[in-house]
Every structure is written in structure tokens, then in C-alpha cells.
Amino acid sequence: MKHISILICPQALASSVAIPLEMLNAADTIHRLKHHQRQPGLELKTVARDTSALMSMSGGLLLQATADLSDNTQNTMVFIPALWGNPRAAVRQFPEAADWLREQYAGGASICSVGTGSYFLAEAGLLDQRPATTHWRYFDDFAAHYPAIKLERKKFITHKDRLYCTGSVNAVRDVMLHFVEQLFSSTVADEVARHFTHEIKRSYESLLLAADPQHSHHDELIIKIQEWLQINYQRDITMQVLSAQFGLNVRSFNRRFRQAANQTPVEYLQEVRINQARELLKHSNLSIAEIAFAVGYQDVSYFTGLFQRLHSVTPNAYRRLVRTKMFNVANQPA
């Protein structure tokens, strides 16, 4: 039995509590049905300072925790919800959470914060010298109050040493699919994705979370280069510098990469960047120029032309298309 807890506090966004609970519960159910198991494999709890009182979530929904901080259960995973309003005020009102989070992490738990929930991890000192992200509105405040943390302003998901941060409630779905795959299998994760996301294909950023990505070849050096490109795609990258960085000349680098990955390194980098751009077009309100910059292109015209060549539509047209698919229920007649 694996134990998973979601920390709750006043003014938490209820969706950031419900999404992990519902996706993990669905995964457990799917796994049990596939393997004809009667007993659940997960114990899911909501944890607060006090279990006796109803707690008001953002939007007025009332929740009652199933456990308090005195529960000494060692969790496999802990989730921290996003907060509505001033996150530092919420942290000050719930100082006991820091000790509890440190204890859970020391005991081996993976911890994931949603949006401004990263303030709790920061206050506990767990993110010092590690990458992190938070809701874009609080970037400057977060950086000012926690200078020891490596704030990643261009990433919706960061992870290192069992500590995960997401920049939005939307991004937590990708993290959940990663966790479901860790806890159960990729088959269960794909099934959960079909139930909880608008497309069957999982986003590229969720695939980057895998600690040991599955590649279709066994050239370890090229795998290392692919992983480096997946992490550093937003940088100004030249193949000459990259090949030298990994001890290859350009001709050998291109030949070996194509032989292993069935595409050139430039094509691979373009694929990584454009897939990330697709996610930003779906889930953010950034301008096309901002998205181009975020994925590593300074020239907006070049980015637009490349996107259109690979997907047969412009970035703006793609955004309209996927958002129509996502929200067409709202347009159906009553």
C-alpha cells in the first residue's frame, strides 16, 4: 500500500486538490480492474492542521481533511495545492507545514507543488540551490524572497531530487500522468490520459519528466545529447558547439545522430521546440512572439514559417483550432 497525501489550507484552489485525487483514484481503479485486484494499491489522504473543522477553499467549497500533521504515516508522494491570493500570507498562517514537509521529504517522499504552492516548499528550505517555478504573477516576489532558489521563469514544470513544481493548475495534469506511470505503468497512464485530457497524445513536457526516457535506440551518447536538448531547448544552440561539447566533430555528430534517431540533430531540436510551442499555444495566453522566444527562437517569422511547415497551419490558426476543440462544449445549444 502506497500512501499519498495532499496538504490543504484555507484559500487553496480546489481544482489543484481535486485533480491529483481524482487522477490517482482513477489510476488505482483502472489498475485493479486490469489485474483483478480487490484491494486498492493507494491510500489517498487530505492533510491539514485540524481535521475537526471544515476548511474553505477558494470559491467557497468546504473540505474536511482526513488526517492532520500529527499523523506519522510516511508518504510516497505529497502534493501542495495552488493558493488564491497572497501566498506568503498563507505560508505565515500555516508555519507547521514546513516541518511536516521536511520530515516527509527526509523519509523519501516525492513532493509536488502546484502554482504558488511552491512557496511552502521554499519556506521549508527544500528548494534551495534547486530549480523551481511558480505562478507567473509571483515570479518577481518569489525571486526576491528566495534568492537561493533557481527560479525557472520559462518552464511550466521543474523537477530535481524528488521535488516537482508546476507553474499552473493545467500543468499538474502532466505531472500526474508522470506519477501514474511511476506508480503503475505507461498503459495505465495512457488510459488515465484518455479520461482526463482533451487529447490522447500526452504533452511533450510530460514526457520530459521521465527519469529514464524510453528511446528507440541504444546509443548512450546520443541519448545523453537528446536529454540535454530536451532540457536546454530554449538556449541559443549551434550544432558545432554542441558536437564539441560531447567530444565529436560535426560530421561524425550528424552521421551518428541520424543513424540512431533517424533524423538530424537540427530536426530533433526543431521537434522539441515546436512541440513545446504547441503546449504554450494550447494552455497559455502568451503572444506568438513570446512563445517563439520561450522555445528558443529570436526570429518570429522563422518560427511561424517552421511551425507552418511542420503542422500545415500557422501558430495562430493552430491555437484557434485546439481551443475550439477544447471548449466546443460551451458552444453547444442548450
C-alpha positions as CSV (number, residue, x, y, z in Angstrom):
1,M,0.0,0.0,0.0
2,K,1.4,3.4,-1.1
3,H,0.4,6.4,1.0
4,I,-0.2,9.7,-0.8
5,S,-1.3,13.0,0.9
6,I,-2.5,16.3,-0.3
7,L,-1.8,19.2,2.0
8,I,-4.8,21.6,2.3
9,C,-5.2,25.0,3.8
10,P,-7.6,27.9,3.6
11,Q,-7.9,29.6,0.1
12,A,-6.3,26.7,-1.7
13,L,-7.6,26.2,-5.2
14,A,-10.0,23.3,-5.0
15,S,-9.1,22.2,-8.5
16,S,-5.4,21.7,-7.5
17,V,-6.6,19.4,-4.7
18,A,-9.2,17.5,-6.8
19,I,-7.1,16.9,-9.9
20,P,-4.4,14.8,-8.1
21,L,-7.1,13.0,-6.0
22,E,-9.3,12.1,-9.0
23,M,-6.5,11.1,-11.4
24,L,-4.8,8.9,-8.8
25,N,-8.0,7.3,-7.8
26,A,-8.9,6.6,-11.4
27,A,-5.4,5.1,-12.0
28,D,-5.8,2.8,-8.9
29,T,-9.2,1.7,-10.1
30,I,-8.0,1.1,-13.7
31,H,-5.0,-0.9,-12.4
32,R,-7.2,-3.0,-10.1
33,L,-9.7,-3.8,-12.9
34,K,-6.9,-4.8,-15.3
35,H,-5.3,-7.1,-12.7
36,H,-8.5,-8.3,-11.0
37,Q,-7.4,-7.0,-7.6
38,R,-10.0,-6.2,-4.9
39,Q,-7.8,-4.2,-2.6
40,P,-6.7,-0.6,-3.5
41,G,-3.0,-0.1,-4.0
42,L,-3.1,3.6,-2.9
43,E,-4.3,5.3,0.3
44,L,-5.2,8.9,-0.5
45,K,-5.5,11.5,2.3
46,T,-6.1,15.2,2.6
47,V,-3.9,16.6,5.4
48,A,-4.5,19.8,7.4
49,R,-3.7,21.3,10.7
50,D,-7.0,20.2,12.1
51,T,-9.5,17.5,10.9
52,S,-12.4,18.8,13.1
53,A,-13.2,21.9,11.1
54,L,-14.4,22.4,7.5
55,M,-11.9,24.4,5.5
56,S,-13.0,26.9,2.9
57,M,-11.3,26.5,-0.5
58,S,-11.1,29.3,-3.0
59,G,-14.6,29.7,-4.5
60,G,-16.4,28.7,-1.3
61,L,-16.1,24.9,-1.5
62,L,-15.8,23.4,2.0
63,L,-13.4,20.5,2.6
64,Q,-12.7,18.4,5.7
65,A,-9.2,16.9,6.0
66,T,-9.0,13.2,6.6
67,A,-5.7,13.5,8.6
68,D,-3.7,16.1,10.5
69,L,0.0,16.8,10.7
70,S,0.4,14.6,13.8
71,D,-0.3,11.6,11.5
72,N,3.1,9.9,11.3
73,T,2.4,8.0,8.1
74,Q,5.4,8.1,5.8
75,N,4.0,9.1,2.3
76,T,5.3,8.0,-1.1
77,M,4.1,11.3,-2.5
78,V,2.8,14.7,-1.2
79,F,1.0,17.4,-3.1
80,I,0.8,21.0,-2.2
81,P,-2.1,22.9,-3.8
82,A,-2.1,26.3,-5.5
83,L,-3.3,29.3,-3.5
84,W,-5.6,32.1,-4.3
85,G,-4.3,35.4,-3.1
86,N,-1.1,36.3,-1.3
87,P,0.9,33.0,-1.0
88,R,3.3,34.4,1.7
89,A,0.3,35.2,3.9
90,A,-0.9,31.6,3.5
91,V,2.5,30.3,4.5
92,R,2.7,32.6,7.5
93,Q,-0.7,31.3,8.7
94,F,0.4,27.7,8.4
95,P,4.0,27.6,9.7
96,E,3.7,24.0,10.9
97,A,3.6,22.8,7.3
98,A,7.4,23.5,6.8
99,D,8.5,20.9,9.5
100,W,6.0,18.4,8.2
101,L,7.2,18.8,4.6
102,R,10.9,18.4,5.7
103,E,10.0,15.2,7.6
104,Q,8.2,13.7,4.7
105,Y,10.9,14.6,2.2
106,A,13.6,13.2,4.6
107,G,11.6,10.0,4.8
108,G,11.7,9.5,1.0
109,A,8.5,11.2,-0.2
110,S,8.4,12.9,-3.6
111,I,6.7,16.3,-3.2
112,C,4.9,18.3,-5.9
113,S,3.7,21.9,-5.6
114,V,1.0,23.4,-7.8
115,G,1.4,27.0,-8.8
116,T,2.0,29.2,-5.7
117,G,2.1,26.1,-3.5
118,S,5.9,26.3,-4.2
119,Y,6.0,28.9,-1.5
120,F,5.6,26.2,1.1
121,L,8.5,24.2,-0.4
122,A,10.6,27.4,-0.5
123,E,9.8,28.3,3.1
124,A,10.8,24.8,4.2
125,G,14.2,25.3,2.6
126,L,13.8,22.3,0.3
127,L,14.2,24.2,-3.0
128,D,17.5,26.0,-2.1
129,Q,20.0,25.6,-4.9
130,R,17.4,23.7,-6.9
131,P,15.3,24.7,-9.9
132,A,11.7,25.7,-9.2
133,T,8.8,27.6,-10.8
134,T,5.6,29.2,-9.6
135,H,2.7,31.1,-11.0
136,W,3.9,33.8,-13.4
137,R,2.2,36.6,-11.4
138,Y,4.6,35.9,-8.4
139,F,7.9,35.4,-10.3
140,D,9.4,38.7,-9.0
141,D,8.1,38.2,-5.5
142,F,9.4,34.6,-5.3
143,A,12.8,35.6,-6.6
144,A,13.1,38.5,-4.2
145,H,12.2,36.4,-1.1
146,Y,14.0,33.2,-2.0
147,P,17.2,34.2,-3.8
148,A,18.9,30.8,-3.2
149,I,16.3,29.1,-5.4
150,K,17.0,28.8,-9.2
151,L,13.7,30.2,-10.5
152,E,12.9,28.9,-14.0
153,R,10.6,31.6,-15.5
154,K,10.3,29.9,-18.9
155,K,9.2,26.4,-17.6
156,F,5.8,25.2,-16.5
157,I,7.3,22.2,-14.8
158,T,10.6,21.8,-12.9
159,H,11.9,18.7,-11.1
160,K,15.0,17.7,-9.3
161,D,15.7,15.3,-6.4
162,R,12.1,14.2,-5.9
163,L,10.9,17.9,-5.8
164,Y,8.5,19.0,-8.5
165,C,7.0,22.4,-9.1
166,T,4.3,23.4,-11.7
167,G,3.5,26.9,-12.9
168,S,-0.2,26.4,-13.2
169,V,-3.1,24.1,-12.4
170,N,-3.2,22.9,-16.1
171,A,0.4,21.7,-15.9
172,V,-0.3,19.5,-12.9
173,R,-2.1,17.1,-15.2
174,D,1.1,16.4,-17.0
175,V,2.9,15.7,-13.7
176,M,0.1,13.4,-12.6
177,L,0.5,11.3,-15.8
178,H,4.2,11.0,-15.0
179,F,3.4,9.9,-11.4
180,V,0.8,7.4,-12.6
181,E,3.3,5.9,-14.9
182,Q,5.8,5.6,-11.9
183,L,3.2,4.1,-9.6
184,F,1.6,1.8,-12.1
185,S,2.5,1.6,-15.8
186,S,2.6,3.5,-19.0
187,T,-0.6,1.6,-20.1
188,V,-2.5,2.9,-17.0
189,A,-1.1,6.4,-17.6
190,D,-2.3,6.4,-21.2
191,E,-5.8,5.2,-20.0
192,V,-5.9,8.0,-17.4
193,A,-4.9,10.5,-20.1
194,R,-7.8,9.4,-22.3
195,H,-10.2,10.1,-19.4
196,F,-8.8,13.4,-18.1
197,T,-7.3,15.3,-21.1
198,H,-8.8,16.5,-24.3
199,E,-6.3,14.7,-26.5
200,I,-5.0,11.2,-26.4
201,K,-1.4,12.3,-27.0
202,R,0.4,13.4,-23.9
203,S,2.1,16.8,-23.9
204,Y,5.8,16.9,-24.7
205,E,6.6,18.4,-21.3
206,S,5.1,15.4,-19.5
207,L,7.4,13.1,-21.5
208,L,10.4,15.1,-20.4
209,L,9.6,14.3,-16.8
210,A,10.5,10.6,-17.1
211,A,13.7,9.9,-15.2
212,D,14.6,7.2,-17.7
213,P,13.1,8.2,-21.0
214,Q,12.4,5.3,-23.4
215,H,14.3,5.8,-26.7
216,S,14.1,3.7,-29.8
217,H,17.9,3.2,-30.0
218,H,20.7,2.3,-27.7
219,D,23.4,4.8,-28.5
220,E,24.1,6.1,-25.0
221,L,25.9,9.2,-26.1
222,I,23.1,10.3,-28.5
223,I,20.6,9.6,-25.7
224,K,22.6,12.0,-23.5
225,I,22.6,14.6,-26.2
226,Q,18.8,14.2,-26.7
227,E,18.2,14.6,-23.0
228,W,20.4,17.7,-23.0
229,L,18.4,19.1,-25.9
230,Q,15.1,18.3,-24.1
231,I,16.3,20.3,-21.1
232,N,18.1,23.2,-22.8
233,Y,16.0,23.6,-26.0
234,Q,15.4,27.3,-25.2
235,R,19.1,28.2,-25.4
236,D,20.9,29.6,-28.4
237,I,22.3,26.3,-29.7
238,T,24.7,25.6,-32.6
239,M,25.5,22.1,-33.7
240,Q,29.2,22.9,-33.9
241,V,29.4,23.9,-30.3
242,L,27.1,21.1,-29.2
243,S,29.1,18.4,-31.0
244,A,32.3,19.7,-29.5
245,Q,30.7,19.7,-26.0
246,F,30.2,16.0,-26.4
247,G,33.5,15.2,-27.9
248,L,32.5,14.8,-31.6
249,N,33.3,16.6,-34.8
250,V,30.3,18.0,-36.6
251,R,30.4,15.4,-39.4
252,S,30.6,12.4,-37.0
253,F,27.9,14.0,-34.8
254,N,25.4,14.4,-37.6
255,R,26.0,10.9,-39.0
256,R,25.8,9.2,-35.6
257,F,22.7,11.2,-34.6
258,R,20.9,10.4,-37.8
259,Q,21.8,6.7,-37.6
260,A,20.5,6.5,-34.0
261,A,17.5,8.8,-34.1
262,N,16.5,8.6,-37.8
263,Q,16.7,12.4,-38.0
264,T,19.3,15.1,-37.9
265,P,20.1,16.9,-34.6
266,V,18.6,20.1,-36.1
267,E,15.4,18.3,-36.9
268,Y,15.3,16.8,-33.5
269,L,15.8,20.2,-31.8
270,Q,13.1,21.7,-34.0
271,E,10.7,18.9,-33.0
272,V,11.4,19.5,-29.3
273,R,10.9,23.3,-29.6
274,I,7.7,23.1,-31.8
275,N,6.1,20.5,-29.5
276,Q,6.7,22.8,-26.6
277,A,5.3,25.7,-28.6
278,R,2.2,23.7,-29.2
279,E,1.6,23.3,-25.5
280,L,2.1,27.0,-24.9
281,L,-0.4,27.8,-27.7
282,K,-2.9,25.5,-26.1
283,H,-2.6,26.4,-22.5
284,S,-1.2,30.0,-22.3
285,N,-2.2,33.4,-23.5
286,L,1.4,34.4,-24.5
287,S,1.8,36.2,-27.8
288,I,3.3,34.3,-30.7
289,A,6.5,36.4,-30.3
290,E,6.7,35.5,-26.6
291,I,6.2,31.8,-27.4
292,A,8.9,31.9,-30.1
293,F,11.3,33.4,-27.6
294,A,10.3,30.9,-24.9
295,V,11.2,27.9,-27.0
296,G,14.4,29.3,-28.4
297,Y,13.7,31.4,-31.5
298,Q,14.5,35.1,-31.7
299,D,13.1,35.4,-35.2
300,V,9.3,35.3,-35.1
301,S,8.9,35.0,-38.8
302,Y,11.2,32.0,-38.9
303,F,9.3,30.3,-36.0
304,T,6.0,30.9,-37.8
305,G,7.3,29.5,-41.1
306,L,8.8,26.4,-39.4
307,F,5.6,25.8,-37.4
308,Q,3.5,26.1,-40.6
309,R,5.8,23.8,-42.5
310,L,5.6,21.1,-39.8
311,H,1.9,21.4,-39.0
312,S,0.4,22.9,-42.2
313,V,-1.2,25.7,-40.1
314,T,0.2,28.9,-38.6
315,P,0.6,29.2,-34.9
316,N,-2.4,31.5,-34.6
317,A,-4.6,29.1,-36.6
318,Y,-3.4,26.1,-34.5
319,R,-4.3,28.0,-31.3
320,R,-7.8,28.7,-32.6
321,L,-8.2,25.1,-33.7
322,V,-7.1,23.4,-30.5
323,R,-9.0,25.9,-28.3
324,T,-12.2,25.3,-30.4
325,K,-11.8,21.6,-29.7
326,M,-11.1,22.2,-26.0
327,F,-14.1,24.5,-25.4
328,N,-16.6,23.5,-28.0
329,V,-18.9,22.1,-25.3
330,A,-19.6,25.7,-24.3
331,N,-20.9,26.4,-27.8
332,Q,-23.4,23.6,-27.9
333,P,-27.1,24.6,-27.8
334,A,-28.9,24.1,-24.5
